[in-house]
C-alpha cells in the first residue's frame, strides 16, 4: 500500500486545482462560480476548506479525522452549489465532479495509509 500516499498527493493537488476552476455557470444572470469566488451568489467561498494538507506521521493520524470531513464538505458543496433555485438550474462543469472524485480518493488514501507500527518483543513479556 505504499502507492496510496502518491494517490492521495495527486488527489490533493487535483483538489486544489479544481478549487480554482469554474464549478458552475448561471447563463441567465451571467454568473460564474468557482471554489474561491462565488460572486453574485450567497454560497460564500466553498473551496477554502479543501486547502488542508497533511504530510507527517502525526499528520497522517490527524488525516483520518480531516479526510472524512473534507469528503463531507465536498458532497455538501456539490448539492448546495449545483442545486436548482427558483426554477433556475446552473450548468455544471468538470471541476465539481473533480472535487468529489479527488475528495473520495483522499479519503481512501487516508484510510489505507501506511502507518508505522511498533513491534513488541514477545520473549521479554
C-alpha positions in Angstrom: 0.0 0.0 0.0 3.0 2.3 -0.4 1.4 3.8 -3.6 -1.6 5.1 -1.6 0.3 8.2 -0.4 1.1 9.1 -4.0 -2.6 8.7 -5.0 -3.5 10.9 -2.0 -0.9 13.5 -3.0 -2.2 13.6 -6.6 -5.8 13.8 -5.4 -4.8 16.7 -3.1 -3.1 18.6 -6.0 -6.1 17.9 -8.2 -8.5 19.2 -5.5 -6.5 22.4 -5.2 -6.5 22.9 -8.9 -10.2 22.2 -9.1 -11.0 24.8 -6.5 -9.7 27.5 -8.9 -11.6 26.1 -11.9 -15.2 27.1 -12.8 -17.7 24.9 -10.9 -21.0 26.2 -12.3 -22.4 28.9 -14.5 -25.7 30.7 -14.4 -26.2 31.8 -18.0 -29.4 33.9 -17.3 -27.5 36.1 -14.8 -24.1 35.8 -16.4 -22.5 34.4 -13.2 -19.6 32.0 -12.9 -18.9 30.3 -9.6 -15.6 28.8 -8.6 -14.4 27.4 -5.3 -12.7 30.7 -4.4 -15.1 33.2 -5.9 -18.8 32.8 -5.8 -19.6 36.3 -6.9 -23.3 37.1 -7.3 -24.5 34.1 -5.2 -25.0 33.6 -1.5 -23.0 30.4 -1.1 -19.8 32.1 0.2 -16.4 30.7 -0.7 -16.9 27.0 -0.6 -13.4 25.9 -1.7 -11.4 27.3 1.2 -12.0 24.4 3.5 -10.4 22.0 1.0 -6.9 23.5 1.4 -6.0 21.4 4.4 -3.0 19.2 3.6 -1.1 16.8 5.9 2.3 15.1 5.5 4.0 13.9 8.7 3.2 10.8 10.8 1.2 12.7 13.3 -0.5 14.4 10.4 -1.4 11.0 8.9 -3.2 10.2 12.0 -4.9 13.6 12.0 -5.7 13.0 8.4 -8.0 10.1 9.5 -10.1 12.9 11.1 -9.7 15.5 8.3 -10.3 13.4 5.2 -13.9 12.4 6.1 -14.8 16.0 6.9 -13.2 17.0 3.6 -15.3 14.5 1.7 -18.5 15.5 3.5 -17.7 19.1 2.7 -17.3 18.2 -1.0 -20.6 16.3 -1.1 -22.3 19.3 0.7 -20.9 21.7 -1.8 -22.0 19.5 -4.7 -25.6 19.6 -3.6 -25.7 23.2 -2.4 -23.8 24.9 -5.2 -25.3 22.8 -8.1 -28.9 22.8 -6.8 -31.7 24.4 -8.7 -33.1 27.6 -7.2 -36.3 29.3 -8.2 -36.6 27.2 -11.4 -33.1 28.1 -12.5 -30.7 25.2 -12.8 -26.9 26.0 -13.2 -24.7 24.4 -15.8 -22.3 22.0 -14.0 -18.7 21.9 -15.1 -16.0 19.3 -14.7 -14.5 20.9 -11.6 -17.5 20.0 -9.5 -17.0 16.3 -10.3 -13.2 16.6 -9.8 -13.9 17.9 -6.3 -15.9 14.8 -5.5 -13.5 12.3 -7.0 -10.4 13.9 -5.5 -12.0 14.0 -2.0 -13.0 10.4 -2.3 -9.5 9.4 -3.3 -8.1 11.4 -0.4 -10.4 9.6 2.0 -9.4 6.2 0.6 -5.7 7.1 0.8 -6.2 8.3 4.4 -8.0 5.1 5.4 -5.4 2.8 3.8 -2.3 4.8 4.7 1.0 3.0 5.6 1.3 4.0 9.3 4.4 2.8 11.2 3.8 0.4 14.0 6.0 -0.7 16.9 7.0 -4.3 17.2 6.8 -5.8 20.7 9.2 -8.5 21.6 7.1 -11.4 22.9 10.1 -13.1 24.6 10.6 -10.3 27.2 7.0 -10.4 28.3 
